[in-house]
């Protein structure tokens, strides 16, 4: 059996499909191009390390310039990162050793004295300096030493109604002196031990001066509302007792408790009643009371 020549063979669909595949243009993808380029470079690469080094050195001046530019740019970038890191505290400068102070975390809540010592400046609160005990320091111009202890007037040494009035005025001055200085002894010396009025003022003053102070207190007698003898009562009111009632204009001034300041410079009207008793040749406060004038 003879095979007919190709020109005489019938063309089937399989033959046409194979012809199309063989004659179709080849797709040259980017991946294929890179592979061909790498293969070509590898084929042209000199054999041996010495040959490769000579090939790398023997290039045109333009490529040498590009290599220098790349090296300079890289070195500049490294230097910029180093300088920025030193400025931000990410690492110490070259040759510098970190100190304990630089690595120690400060306390979250430093005490007033520690804060003042660390900064070199006195700790302040509301314009007042904070003392070592945590209490605001009393201004020197309003120190207790600036207040003079009241002197008993000569008239207060007489066993008369006017003498009782003068003694009552002096007793009121001792109350103000105690508030401004914290010295309650003169007030206690002129008070009867049974006087609740005196003991209340003494206790309040001592409590104020425990981690605190006060200045600017004042009390001015505006009028004598009453001045008369008080009837004797067994066990309560001894003989030779005079009752004195004053209308007083008073100011509380400035008061400090620890680190809290209260300023009250307004004038307040009140009535103060004092029972003054003559014994041991001097006037002594027996009992007293104070009320707002509006409550009268």
PAZAPA-4460 file (N, C-alpha, C; in steps of 0.05 Angstrom, whole numbers, plus 32768, in hexadecimal, padded with zeros to 4 digits):
% residues 296
    n_x    n_y    n_z   ca_x   ca_y   ca_z    c_x    c_y    c_z   seq   type   mol
   8011   7FE8   8000   8000   8000   8000   8012   8019   8000     1      X     A
   800C   802B   7FEE   801D   8042   7FEB   8010   805A   7FFA     2      X     A
   8022   806A   8008   8018   8081   8016   8017   8098   8003     3      X     A
   8002   80A5   8000   8000   80BC   7FED   8012   80D2   7FF6     4      X     A
   801C   80E2   7FE3   802D   80F9   7FEB   801D   810C   7FFC     5      X     A
   802D   811E   800A   8020   8130   801D   800C   8143   8010     6      X     A
   8013   814B   7FF7   8001   815C   7FE9   7FE7   814F   7FE2     7      X     A
   7FE8   8134   7FE1   7FD0   8126   7FDA   7FC1   811B   7FF3     8      X     A
   7FCD   811E   800B   7FC0   8113   8023   7FA9   8126   802B     9      X     A
   7F94   811B   8034   7F7E   812C   803D   7F86   813A   8057    10      X     A
   7F7F   8154   805A   7F86   8164   8071   7F70   8161   8086    11      X     A
   7F78   8157   809D   7F64   8154   80B3   7F65   816C   80C5    12      X     A
   7F51   816D   80D7   7F4F   8183   80EB   7F67   8182   80FE    13      X     A
   7F71   816A   8105   7F88   8169   8116   7FA1   8175   8109    14      X     A
   7FA3   8171   80EF   7FBA   817C   80E1   7FB9   819A   80E1    15      X     A
   7FA1   81A5   80DD   7F9E   81C2   80DD   7FA5   81CE   80F8    16      X     A
   7F9C   81C1   810E   7FA1   81CB   8129   7FBF   81CB   812F    17      X     A
   7FCC   81B6   8127   7FE9   81B3   812C   7FF8   81C9   811C    18      X     A
   7FEF   81CE   8104   7FFC   81E2   80F3   7FF9   81FE   8100    19      X     A
   7FE2   8203   810A   7FDD   821E   8117   7FF0   8221   812F    20      X     A
   7FF2   820C   8140   8004   820E   8157   8021   8212   8150    21      X     A
   802A   8205   813B   8046   8207   8133   804C   8222   8125    22      X     A
   8038   822D   8118   803D   8246   810A   8036   825F   811A    23      X     A
   8029   825B   8132   8021   8272   8142   8039   827F   814E    24      X     A
   803A   829A   8150   8051   82A8   815C   8055   82A1   8179    25      X     A
   806E   829D   8182   8074   8295   819D   8070   82AD   81B0    26      X     A
   8062   82A8   81C6   805E   82BD   81DB   8078   82C0   81EB    27      X     A
   8083   82D9   81EB   809C   82DE   81F9   8095   82EF   8212    28      X     A
   8090   82E1   8228   8088   82EE   8240   809F   82FB   824E    29      X     A
   8098   830D   8262   80AD   831B   8271   80BE   8307   8281    30      X     A
   80B1   82F4   828C   80C0   82DF   829B   80D3   82D1   828A    31      X     A
   80CB   82CB   8271   80DC   82BD   825E   80F4   82CE   8256    32      X     A
   80EE   82E8   8252   8103   82FB   824B   8119   82FC   8262    33      X     A
   810F   82FD   827B   8122   82FE   8291   8133   82E5   8293    34      X     A
   8126   82CF   828E   8135   82B5   828F   814A   82B5   8279    35      X     A
   8143   82BE   8261   8157   82BF   824B   816E   82D1   8252    36      X     A
   8167   82E9   825E   817C   82FC   8265   818F   82F0   827A    37      X     A
   8184   82E3   828E   8195   82D8   82A3   81A7   82C2   8297    38      X     A
   819B   82B3   8285   81AB   829D   8278   81C2   82A9   8268    39      X     A
   81BC   82BF   825A   81D1   82CC   8249   81E7   82D8   825B    40      X     A
   81DF   82E5   8271   81F3   82F1   8283   8204   82DB   828F    41      X     A
   81F7   82C6   8297   8206   82B0   82A4   821A   82A3   8290    42      X     A
   8212   82A3   8277   8223   8297   8263   823B   82A8   825E    43      X     A
   8237   82C3   8260   824D   82D6   825A   825E   82DC   8273    44      X     A
   8255   82D3   828A   8263   82D9   82A3   827F   82CC   82A3    45      X     A
   8293   82DB   82AA   82AE   82CF   82AB   82B0   82B9   82BF    46      X     A
   82C0   82A5   82B9   82C4   828F   82CB   82DA   8295   82E0    47      X     A
   82D4   8290   82F9   82E8   8295   830E   82E4   82B0   831B    48      X     A
   82EC   82B1   8335   82E9   82CA   8344   82FB   82E0   833A    49      X     A
   8314   82DA   8333   8326   82EE   832A   831C   82FB   8310    50      X     A
   8313   82EA   82FE   8309   82F4   82E4   82F1   8306   82E8    51      X     A
   82DF   82FE   82FB   82C7   830E   8301   82CF   8329   830D    52      X     A
   82E3   832A   831F   82EC   8343   832B   82F7   8355   8316    53      X     A
   8307   834B   8304   8313   835C   82EE   82FC   8367   82DD    54      X     A
   82E8   8356   82D7   82D2   8360   82C7   82C2   8376   82D5    55      X     A
   82C0   8374   82EF   82B0   8388   82FF   82BF   83A2   82FF    56      X     A
   82DB   83A2   8301   82EB   83BA   8302   82ED   83C8   82E7    57      X     A
   82EE   83B8   82D2   82F3   83C4   82B8   82D8   83CA   82AB    58      X     A
   82CD   83E2   82B4   82B3   83EB   82A9   82B8   8408   82A0    59      X     A
   82A4   8412   8293   82A6   842D   8288   82A4   8441   829F    60      X     A
   82B0   845A   829C   82AF   846F   82B1   8293   8476   82BB    61      X     A
   8280   8475   82A8   8264   847B   82B0   825A   8469   82C6    62      X     A
   825F   844F   82C3   8256   843B   82D6   8265   843E   82F1    63      X     A
   827E   8446   82EF   828D   844B   8308   8280   8463   8317    64      X     A
   8279   8477   8309   826C   848E   8315   8251   8486   8322    65      X     A
   8242   8475   8315   8228   846D   8320   822D   845D   833A    66      X     A
   8242   844C   833A   8248   843D   8352   824F   844F   8369    67      X     A
   825F   8464   8364   8267   8476   8379   824E   8485   8384    68      X     A
   823C   848D   8372   8224   849A   837B   8213   8488   838D    69      X     A
   8211   846F   8386   8201   845C   8396   820D   845A   83B2    70      X     A
   8228   8458   83B3   8235   8454   83CD   8231   846D   83DE    71      X     A
   8234   8485   83D2   8230   849E   83E1   8214   84A1   83EC    72      X     A
   8200   849A   83DB   81E4   849B   83E4   81DF   8488   83FB    73      X     A
   81EA   8470   83F9   81E6   845D   840F   81F2   8466   8429    74      X     A
   820B   8471   8427   8219   847B   843F   820A   8492   844B    75      X     A
   81FF   84A4   843A   81EF   84BB   8444   81D6   84B2   8452    76      X     A
   81C9   849D   8448   81B1   8493   8454   81B7   8487   8470    77      X     A
   81CD   8478   8471   81D4   846C   848B   81DB   8482   849F    78      X     A
   81E9   8497   8497   81F0   84AC   84A9   81D8   84BB   84B2    79      X     A
   81C4   84C0   84A1   81AC   84CE   84A8   819C   84BE   84BD    80      X     A
   819A   84A4   84BA   818C   8493   84CD   819B   8493   84E8    81      X     A
   81B5   8493   84E8   81C5   8494   8501   81C0   84AE   8510    82      X     A
   81C2   84C5   8501   81BE   84DF   850E   81A2   84E2   851A    83      X     A
   818E   84D9   850B   8172   84DA   8514   816E   84C8   852D    84      X     A
   817B   84B1   852D   8178   84A0   8544   8184   84AB   855D    85      X     A
   819B   84B9   855A   81A7   84C6   8571   8196   84DC   857C    86      X     A
   818B   84EC   8569   817A   8503   8571   8160   84F9   857F    87      X     A
   8155   84E3   8576   813D   84D8   8582   8142   84C7   859B    88      X     A
   815B   84C1   85A0   8161   84B1   85B8   815F   8493   85B3    89      X     A
   815E   848B   859A   815C   846F   8594   8175   8460   859B    90      X     A
   818C   846D   8598   81A6   8460   85A0   81B9   8477   85A7    91      X     A
   81CE   8472   85B7   81E0   8487   85BF   81F3   848E   85A8    92      X     A
   81FF   84A6   85AA   8212   84AE   8596   822B   849D   8597    93      X     A
   823A   849E   8581   8252   848D   857F   8266   8493   8595    94      X     A
   826D   847F   85A4   8280   8482   85BA   8274   848B   85D4    95      X     A
   825A   8491   85D4   824D   849A   85ED   8240   8483   85FB    96      X     A
   8245   8481   8616   823A   846C   8626   8220   8476   8634    97      X     A
   820B   8467   8633   81F2   846F   8640   81F6   8470   865E    98      X     A
   81EB   8485   866B   81ED   8488   8688   81D4   847D   8695    99      X     A
   81D7   847A   86B0   81C0   846F   86BF   81A8   8482   86BE   100      X     A
   81AE   849C   86BF   8199   84B0   86BE   8189   84AF   86A5   101      X     A
   8197   84A7   868E   8189   84A6   8675   8178   848E   8672   102      X     A
   817D   8479   8681   816E   8461   867F   815B   845C   8696   103      X     A
   815C   846D   86AB   814B   8469   86C2   8130   8477   86BD   104      X     A
   811B   8469   86C2   8100   8475   86BE   80F9   8485   86D7   105      X     A
   80F2   849F   86D4   80EB   84AF   86EB   80D1   84A6   86F8   106      X     A
   80CD   84AC   8712   80B4   84A4   871F   809C   84B2   8712   107      X     A
   8085   84A4   8712   806D   84AF   8706   8063   84C6   8716   108      X     A
   8063   84C3   8731   8059   84D8   8743   806F   84E0   8755   109      X     A
   8081   84F2   874C   8097   84FC   875E   808C   850D   8774   110      X     A
   8099   850C   878B   8091   851D   87A1   8099   8539   879B   111      X     A
   808D   854D   87A8   8093   8569   87A3   80B1   856F   87A6   112      X     A
   80BE   8563   87BB   80DA   8569   87C0   80EB   855C   87AA   113      X     A
   80E4   8543   87A2   80F4   8536   878D   80F2   8545   8773   114      X     A
   80DA   854F   876C   80D6   855E   8754   80E6   8578   8755   115      X     A
   80E6   8585   876C   80F4   859E   876E   8112   859A   876C   116      X     A
   811C   8584   8777   8139   857E   8776   8141   8577   875A   117      X     A
   8131   8567   874C   8139   855F   8731   8139   8576   871D   118      X     A
   8127   8589   8720   8126   859F   870D   8137   85B6   8715   119      X     A
   8140   85B7   872F   8150   85CD   8738   813F   85E5   8740   120      X     A
   8124   85E3   873E   8113   85F8   8745   8100   85EF   875B   121      X     A
   80F6   8603   876A   80E3   85FC   8780   80C8   85F4   8774   122      X     A
   80BD   85DE   877F   80A2   85D6   8776   808E   85EB   877F   123      X     A
   807B   85F1   876D   8067   8606   8773   804B   85FB   8770   124      X     A
   8038   8607   877E   801C   8601   877B   800C   861A   8781   125      X     A
   7FFE   8624   876C   7FEE   863B   8770   7FFD   8654   8777   126      X     A
   8016   8655   876E   8027   866C   8775   8036   866A   878F   127      X     A
   8031   8654   879E   803F   864F   87B7   8054   8639   87B4   128      X     A
   806A   863C   87C2   807E   8627   87C1   8076   8610   87D3   129      X     A
   807C   85F8   87CA   8075   85E0   87DA   808E   85D9   87EC   130      X     A
   8089   85D8   8806   809E   85D2   8819   80A6   85B5   8819   131      X     A
   80BC   85AE   8827   80C5   8592   8829   80B1   857F   8835   132      X     A
   809F   858A   8846   808A   8579   8852   8071   8577   8841   133      X     A
   8072   8582   8829   805B   8581   8817   8046   8597   881C   134      X     A
   804B   85A9   882F   8039   85BE   8835   8043   85D8   8827   135      X     A
   8030   85E8   881D   8038   8601   8811   8047   8613   8825   136      X     A
   805C   8620   881B   806C   8631   882D   805D   864B   8831   137      X     A
   805C   8653   884A   804F   866C   8851   8060   8684   8846   138      X     A
   8054   8698   8839   8064   86AE   882F   8072   86BC   8846   139      X     A
   808B   86C4   8841   809C   86D0   8856   8090   86EB   885F   140      X     A
   8083   86FA   884C   8078   8714   8854   8060   8711   8866   141      X     A
   8055   86F9   8868   803E   86F4   887A   8045   86DF   8890   142      X     A
   805F   86DD   8896   8068   86CA   88AA   805B   86D1   88C6   143      X     A
   805B   86BC   88D7   804F   86C0   88F2   805F   86D6   8901   144      X     A
   8079   86D9   88FB   8089   86EC   8909   8082   8709   8903   145      X     A
   8072   870D   88EE   806A   8728   88E7   8053   8732   88F8   146      X     A
   8047   8720   8908   8030   8727   8919   803A   872B   8936   147      X     A
   8034   8741   8941   803C   8748   895D   8027   873E   8971   148      X     A
   8031   8732   8986   801E   8729   899B   8011   8741   89A8   149      X     A
   7FF6   8741   89A9   7FE7   8757   89B5   7FEF   875B   89D2   150      X     A
   7FF2   8774   89DA   7FF8   877C   89F6   7FDF   8783   8A04   151      X     A
   7FDC   8779   8A1D   7FC5   877F   8A2D   7FC5   879D   8A34   152      X     A
   7FAF   87AB   8A2C   7FAF   87C8   8A33   7FAB   87CC   8A51   153      X     A
   7FB3   87E3   8A5A   7FB2   87EA   8A77   7F95   87EA   8A80   154      X     A
   7F83   87F3   8A70   7F67   87F4   8A78   7F5C   87D8   8A7E   155      X     A
   7F66   87C4   8A70   7F5D   87A8   8A73   7F66   879D   8A8E   156      X     A
   7F76   87AC   8A9D   7F80   87A2   8AB7   7F6E   87AC   8ACD   157      X     A
   7F58   87BA   8AC7   7F46   87C5   8ADB   7F2D   87B4   8ADE   158      X     A
   7F24   87B2   8AF7   7F0C   87A2   8AFD   7EF3   87B4   8AFA   159      X     A
   7EEE   87BB   8AE1   7ED7   87CC   8ADB   7ECA   87C1   8AC1   160      X     A
   7EB2   87CC   8ABA   7EA6   87C4   8AA1   7EB7   87CC   8A89   161      X     A
   7EC3   87E4   8A8A   7ED4   87EC   8A74   7EED   87DB   8A74   162      X     A
   7EF6   87D3   8A8B   7F0D   87C1   8A8C   7F06   87A6   8A80   163      X     A
   7EED   879C   8A85   7EE4   8783   8A79   7EE2   8785   8A5A   164      X     A
   7ED8   879D   8A51   7ED6   87A1   8A34   7EF2   87A2   8A27   165      X     A
   7F05   87B0   8A34   7F20   87B1   8A29   7F2D   8795   8A29   166      X     A
   7F27   8785   8A3E   7F32   876A   8A3F   7F26   8759   8A29   167      X     A
   7F0C   875D   8A24   7EFE   874D   8A0F   7F09   8754   89F3   168      X     A
   7F0F   876E   89EF   7F1B   8776   89D5   7F37   8769   89D2   169      X     A
   7F46   8768   89E8   7F60   875C   89E8   7F5E   873E   89E2   170      X     A
   7F4A   8731   89EE   7F46   8714   89EA   7F3F   870F   89CD   171      X     A
   7F2F   8720   89C0   7F29   871D   89A4   7F43   8720   8993   172      X     A
   7F54   8732   899B   7F6E   8735   898C   7F7F   871D   898F   173      X     A
   7F7E   870F   89A7   7F8D   86F6   89AA   7F83   86E0   8998   174      X     A
   7F69   86DF   8993   7F5E   86CB   8981   7F69   86D0   8965   175      X     A
   7F69   86E9   895C   7F73   86EF   8941   7F91   86E9   8940   176      X     A
   7FA0   86F0   8955   7FBD   86EA   8956   7FC2   86CC   8954   177      X     A
   7FB2   86BC   8961   7FB5   869F   8960   7FB1   8694   8943   178      X     A
   7F9C   869F   8936   7F97   8696   891B   7FAD   869E   8907   179      X     A
   7FBA   86B4   890C   7FCE   86BE   88F9   7FEA   86B2   88FF   180      X     A
   7FEE   86A8   8917   8009   869E   891E   8009   8681   8927   181      X     A
   7FF3   8676   892F   7FF3   865B   893A   7FFA   865A   8957   182      X     A
   8000   8671   8964   8007   8672   8980   7FED   8675   8990   183      X     A
   7FE4   8660   899D   7FCB   8660   89AD   7FD0   8663   89CB   184      X     A
   7FE9   8664   89D3   7FEE   8666   89F0   7FE4   867F   89FD   185      X     A
   7FE8   8697   89F1   7FDC   86AF   89FD   7FBE   86AD   8A00   186      X     A
   7FB0   86A1   89ED   7F93   869E   89EE   7F8C   868B   8A05   187      X     A
   7F9B   8675   8A07   7F95   8662   8A1C   7F9A   866E   8A38   188      X     A
   7FAF   867F   8A3A   7FB5   868B   8A54   7F9F   869E   8A5E   189      X     A
   7F90   86AA   8A4B   7F7B   86BD   8A53   7F5F   86AF   8A54   190      X     A
   7F5E   8695   8A50   7F45   8686   8A4F   7F42   8674   8A67   191      X     A
   7F29   8671   8A71   7F24   865E   8A86   7F25   8642   8A7A   192      X     A
   7F30   862E   8A88   7F32   8613   8A7D   7F18   8607   8A76   193      X     A
   7F02   8611   8A81   7EE7   8606   8A7B   7EDA   8613   8A63   194      X     A
   7EE7   8626   8A56   7EDB   8635   8A40   7EDC   8624   8A26   195      X     A
   7EC4   861B   8A1E   7EC2   860C   8A05   7EC9   861E   89ED   196      X     A
   7EC2   8638   89EF   7EC7   864B   89DA   7EE5   864D   89D5   197      X     A
   7EF5   8650   89EA   7F12   8652   89E8   7F1E   8638   89DE   198      X     A
   7F15   8621   89E9   7F20   8607   89E1   7F1A   8602   89C3   199      X     A
   7F03   860B   89BA   7EFD   8607   899D   7F0F   8616   898B   200      X     A
   7F14   8630   8993   7F27   8640   8982   7F43   8635   8983   201      X     A
   7F4C   862C   899A   7F67   8621   899D   7F6A   8607   898C   202      X     A
   7F56   85F6   898E   7F57   85DD   897F   7F56   85E2   8960   203      X     A
   7F45   85F4   8958   7F44   85FB   893B   7F5D   8607   8931   204      X     A
   7F6A   8618   8941   7F83   8624   8939   7F99   8610   8937   205      X     A
   7F9B   85FE   894A   7FB0   85E9   894A   7FAC   85D6   8932   206      X     A
   7F93   85D0   892C   7F8D   85BF   8915   7F95   85CD   88FB   207      X     A
   7F90   85E7   88FA   7F97   85F6   88E2   7FB5   85F6   88DD   208      X     A
   7FC4   85F9   88F3   7FE1   85FA   88F0   7FEE   85DF   88F0   209      X     A
   7FDF   85CA   88EF   7FE9   85AF   88EA   7FE9   85AB   88CC   210      X     A
   8001   85AE   88BF   8003   85AD   88A2   7FF4   85C4   8895   211      X     A
   7FF6   85DB   88A1   7FE9   85F3   8895   7FF0   860C   88A4   212      X     A
   7FE4   8622   889C   7FE9   863C   88A8   7FD3   864F   88A0   213      X     A
   7FD4   8667   88AC   7FBF   867B   88A6   7FCB   8697   88AB   214      X     A
   7FC2   86AA   889A   7FCA   86C6   889F   7FB4   86D8   8894   215      X     A
   7FB5   86F1   889C   7FA2   8705   8892   7F87   8705   88A0   216      X     A
   7F85   86F6   88B7   7F6C   86F6   88C6   7F6A   8711   88D5   217      X     A
   7F52   871B   88D7   7F4E   8735   88E5   7F32   8735   88F2   218      X     A
   7F2F   8745   8906   7F16   8748   8914   7F15   8764   8920   219      X     A
   7F03   8774   8917   7F01   8790   8921   7EE6   8794   892E   220      X     A
   7EE6   879F   8947   7ECE   87A4   8955   7EC0   87BD   8949   221      X     A
   7EA8   87B9   893F   7E99   87CF   8934   7E87   87DD   8948   222      X     A
   7E7E   87CE   895C   7E6B   87D9   8970   7E6A   87C7   8988   223      X     A
   7E66   87D4   899F   7E61   87C4   89B8   7E43   87C2   89BB   224      X     A
   7E39   87AA   89B7   7E1C   87A6   89B8   7E11   87A3   89D5   225      X     A
   7E22   8799   89E6   7E19   8794   8A02   7E31   8794   8A14   226      X     A
   7E2E   879F   8A2C   7E43   87A0   8A40   7E35   87A2   8A5B   227      X     A
   7E34   878C   8A6A   7E26   878C   8A84   7E2F   8774   8A95   228      X     A
   7E29   8777   8AAE   7E30   8761   8AC1   7E1E   8749   8ABD   229      X     A
   7E29   8732   8AC1   7E19   8719   8ABE   7E14   870E   8ADA   230      X     A
   7DFB   8706   8ADE   7DF3   86FC   8AF8   7E02   86E2   8AFF   231      X     A
   7E0A   86E0   8B19   7E19   86C9   8B22   7E07   86B1   8B22   232      X     A
   7E13   869A   8B19   7E06   8680   8B19   7E19   866C   8B26   233      X     A
   7E0F   865D   8B39   7E20   864A   8B47   7E2B   8635   8B34   234      X     A
   7E45   8633   8B34   7E52   861F   8B23   7E54   8626   8B06   235      X     A
   7E47   863C   8AFD   7E48   8642   8AE0   7E54   865D   8ADB   236      X     A
   7E4A   8672   8AE9   7E54   868D   8AE6   7E5D   8697   8B01   237      X     A
   7E77   869C   8B04   7E81   86A6   8B1E   7E7A   86C4   8B21   238      X     A
   7E7E   86CF   8B38   7E7A   86EC   8B3C   7E8F   86FC   8B2C   239      X     A
   7E89   8716   8B29   7E9A   8728   8B1A   7E9D   8720   8AFD   240      X     A
   7E87   8719   8AF0   7E87   8711   8AD4   7E78   8727   8AC4   241      X     A
   7E84   872F   8AAE   7E79   8744   8A9D   7E75   8738   8A81   242      X     A
   7E5D   873C   8A77   7E57   8733   8A5B   7E5C   8749   8A47   243      X     A
   7E6B   8743   8A32   7E72   8756   8A1D   7E6A   874A   8A02   244      X     A
   7E5A   875A   89F2   7E52   8751   89D7   7E5B   8765   89C3   245      X     A
   7E6A   875C   89AF   7E75   876D   899A   7E68   8767   897F   246      X     A
   7E65   877C   896F   7E5F   8779   8953   7E7A   877B   8945   247      X     A
   7E82   8765   8937   7E9D   8763   892D   7E9D   875F   890E   248      X     A
   7EAF   876D   8901   7EB3   8769   88E4   7ECD   8759   88E2   249      X     A
   7ECC   8741   88D6   7EE3   872F   88D6   7EE8   8725   88BA   250      X     A
   7F02   871E   88B5   7F0A   8712   889C   7F1A   86F9   88A2   251      X     A
   7F16   86E4   8892   7F24   86CB   8897   7F40   86CB   888A   252      X     A
   7F46   86DD   8878   7F60   86DF   886C   7F67   86C7   885B   253      X     A
   7F80   86BE   885C   7F8A   86A7   884C   7F90   8690   885E   254      X     A
   7F86   8679   8856   7F8B   8660   8866   7F96   864A   8853   255      X     A
   7FA9   863C   885E   7FB5   8626   884E   7FB3   860C   885E   256      X     A
   7FAC   85F7   8850   7FAC   85DC   885C   7FBA   85CA   8848   257      X     A
   7FD2   85C1   884F   7FE3   85B1   883E   7FE8   85C1   8824   258      X     A
   7FDB   85BA   880E   7FDF   85C8   87F5   7FC6   85D5   87EA   259      X     A
   7FB3   85DA   87FD   7F9A   85E7   87F6   7F99   8603   8802   260      X     A
   7F93   8617   87F2   7F92   8633   87FA   7F76   863D   87F8   261      X     A
   7F6C   864A   880D   7F52   8657   880E   7F57   8674   8815   262      X     A
   7F4E   8687   8804   7F51   86A3   8809   7F35   86AF   880D   263      X     A
   7F30   86BC   8824   7F17   86C9   8829   7F1C   86E4   8836   264      X     A
   7F1E   86F8   8825   7F24   8713   882F   7F0B   8724   8834   265      X     A
   7EF4   8718   882F   7EDB   8727   8834   7ED6   872C   8852   266      X     A
   7EC9   8741   8857   7EC2   8748   8873   7EA7   873B   887B   267      X     A
   7EA7   872D   8892   7E8F   8720   889C   7E87   872C   88B7   268      X     A
   7E6E   8732   88BA   7E64   873E   88D3   7E5B   8728   88E5   269      X     A
   7E62   8729   88FE   7E5A   8715   8912   7E59   8722   892D   270      X     A
   7E4B   8714   893F   7E4A   871E   895B   7E59   870A   896C   271      X     A
   7E6A   8715   897D   7E7A   8704   8990   7E73   870C   89AC   272      X     A
   7E6B   86F8   89BC   7E64   86FD   89D8   7E79   86F0   89EA   273      X     A
   7E83   86FF   89FD   7E98   86F5   8A0F   7E8F   86FB   8A2C   274      X     A
   7E92   86E6   8A3D   7E8E   86EA   8A5A   7EAA   86EC   8A66   275      X     A
   7EB0   8704   8A71   7ECA   8709   8A7D   7EC7   8709   8A9B   276      X     A
   7ED7   86F9   8AA9   7ED6   86F6   8AC6   7EF0   8701   8AD2   277      X     A
   7EEC   8711   8AE8   7F03   871C   8AF6   7F0B   8709   8B0C   278      X     A
   7F23   86FD   8B0A   7F2D   86EC   8B1F   7F4C   86ED   8B1E   279      X     A
   7F57   86EA   8B35   7F74   86EB   8B38   7F7F   8705   8B2C   280      X     A
   7F6F   871B   8B30   7F77   8736   8B28   7F7B   8739   8B0A   281      X     A
   7F6C   872B   8AFB   7F6D   872E   8ADE   7F53   8724   8AD2   282      X     A
   7F4E   872D   8AB9   7F36   8723   8AAB   7F3C   8709   8A9C   283      X     A
   7F2A   86F6   8A9E   7F2C   86DC   8A91   7F13   86D6   8A81   284      X     A
   7F16   86CD   8A69   7EFE   86C5   8A59   7EF2   86AC   8A65   285      X     A
   7ED8   86AC   8A6B   7ECA   8695   8A77   7EBC   8685   8A61   286      X     A
   7EAC   8692   8A51   7E9E   8685   8A3B   7E9A   8699   8A25   287      X     A
   7E95   868F   8A0D   7E90   86A1   89F7   7E81   8693   89E1   288      X     A
   7E78   86A3   89CE   7E6A   8699   89B7   7E6D   86AC   899F   289      X     A
   7E69   86A2   8987   7E6B   86B3   896F   7E55   86AA   895C   290      X     A
   7E47   86BE   8950   7E32   86B9   893D   7E33   86CD   8927   291      X     A
   7E29   86C5   890F   7E26   86D8   88F9   7E12   86ED   8901   292      X     A
   7E18   8705   88F9   7E07   871C   8901   7DEB   8718   88F6   293      X     A
   7DE9   870C   88DE   7DCE   8708   88D2   7DBD   86F5   88E2   294      X     A
   7DCA   86E4   88F2   7DBA   86D0   8902   7DAF   86DD   891B   295      X     A
   7DB7   86F5   8921   7DAD   8702   893A   7D90   8709   8938   296      X     A
***
